[in-house]
Amino acid sequence: MTSGSIRVCSRCKTEPAVILSRKELFCGSCFIRFISGKQRRHMGGDKFKVRFGTNIIRENVVFPCSFGKSSLVLLDIIFQQFNEQLKNPRVWIGFHLDVVFVDDGEVSGYKNDVKEIIEDIKKEYDTERFPVSFTIIPIDAYSQGKQMKRILVTPEFETLMNQMFQGEAKTVTEMLRIAPNRASRDDLQKVVIQELIMSHVIEQGATALIWGHNMSSLAGQVLALTVKGRGSEIHRHLTDYKDEIAGKEIDVIHPLRDVSQGEVEKFIKFRKLEKLLLITTQDSSKLMNKQKTVDEVVLQYYDTVDTADDNIVSTVVRTGAKLAEPKNYDGVKCIVCGGKIYNDPKVWLRDITYHGHRGPETELEKELLKEWEANQKINGVIRDSDDFETRSMCYGCIVTVGGHAKSTITWPVRTDMAQKKEILDEFVIDEEDD
């Protein structure tokens, strides 16, 4: 719609249009209201509503925040919601927001300091008025209180575990640094971050977990998880659902699931949030495709289609959201990622793998065979050894571990997540109670 030569917002019909989204013209205020409305539609449950009276007990809501564009948009919208609720002096904000950042800076590398960003956010929004806390969990908290074990995958795809050797990686950071490529490092890094967050959810007694992923990043997860061999996890990463963790029911919500990456970019620009972004040191756009992680390649594709046709992205998300958890689960979990194993991947891998071989013919081949046999003994690939314990591993982790040198990694053995409480309690920066 235009008024003379000036385009007018199609919503309020009065203000000049400054943003075009979904073939509709918006002024700044109407666009912010439009995006915020999508968040509130998914966070409209009773636990997110205001409370009246005295002796209010707030719901504890955990928000894993990377301080990237999408999570920063969600944080901004929630704080604006708090501002609106505080305008009524008779009401109390109904939930406490626990903003959690898993500090992987020693692995990923950042140009700025997350602690400084948090301080800037507190000043920008005057967060002392809000029931909000910021928690930083170091990525090495994943290995503290656990026993580091040596895990390897045999040529027959058996998973064996024994004590680590002297000189091998002793922390998660060390282990991730020696990953053979960025794709393997990123896959294992996501496993660690996911469990640290779920541990924090349990220890804080949270009743809801909200993720900052937008529609484009969710669509990217559908393809990325499939490519990584983790397709059975799509339903858990993509849908809003109630999950029972440690005997307690928790709402898992993606409030920005209906917002595209392009709309996130426009929101950031209009609200002038660029100064609060945590920026990585490595620009994946300058890397060759073979150097990129699976997620980076997929998101690069969606960056292209996102501007051309939002329907492609939304269709992928809607299709992925229809996937349900497989029913044939007998309680077996992966020793590395802790994911459920619905079908033993060894059976399928053995069926599609050729096991025959020819004997060495040249002197060089004979020498290489002897060297290989020596390495196998060094690595302990001896099926009848008493030093090894047999464990289960999902297909995705078999692929990742198989890409490491000698198909071996040093990994913290999983324990009851409740044992991490002492560790995690040390890293709460602040918490406002009122």
URURRA-V945850 format. One line per field, one symbol per residue. phi: phi as a letter, one per 40 degrees, with the letter a starting at -180 (. if undefined). burial: I if it has 16 or more other ideal C-beta (glycine too) atoms within 10 Angstrom, else O. A space follows every 10 residues. Layout:
phi->???
burial->???
//
This chain:
phi->.bbgbbcbdc ccgbcccbbb afgbcbcdcc cccccccccc ccbbcdcccc bbhbfcbccc bcbcbcgccc cccccccccc cddccccccc bbccaccbcb bccbdcbcgb cbbccccccc cdccbfcccb cabbbbbccc ccccgbbcbc bbbcdcgcbb baccccgcdb bcdcccccdc accccccccc cccdcccccc dcccgcbabb bcccdccccc cdccccccgb dccddccbbc abbcbfgbcb cbbbcbcbbc ccccdccdcc cfcdcbccbc cbccccccdc cccdcccccc ccccccccac cccccccccc cccbcdccbb gcbccccgcc bcbccdcccc ccbcbcabcc bbcccccccc cccccccccg cbdccccbbc bbaccdcccc ccccdffbbc acccbccccc ddccccbcca acba
burial->OOOOOOOIIO IOOOOOIIIO IOOOIIIIOI IIOIIIOIIO OIIOOOOIOI IOOOOOOIII IIIIIIIIII IIIIIIIIIO IIOOIOOOOO OIIIIIIIII IIIIIOIIOI OIOIOOIIOO IIOOIOIOOI IIIIIOIIII IIIOOOOIII IIIIOOIIII IOOIOOOOIO IIIIIIOOIO OIIIIIIIII IIIIIIIIII IIIIOIIIII IIIIIIIIII IIIIIIIIII IIIIIIIIIO OOOOOOOOOI IIIIIIIIII IIIIIIIIOI IOIOOIIIOO OOOOOOOOOO OIIIIIIIIO OIOOOIOOOI OOIIOIIOOI IOIOOOOOOO OOIIIIIOII IOOIIIOOIO OOOOOOOOOO OOOOOOOOOO OOOOOOOOII IOOOOOOIOO IIIIIIIIII IIOIOOIIII IIOIOOIOOI OOIIOOOIOO OOOO
//
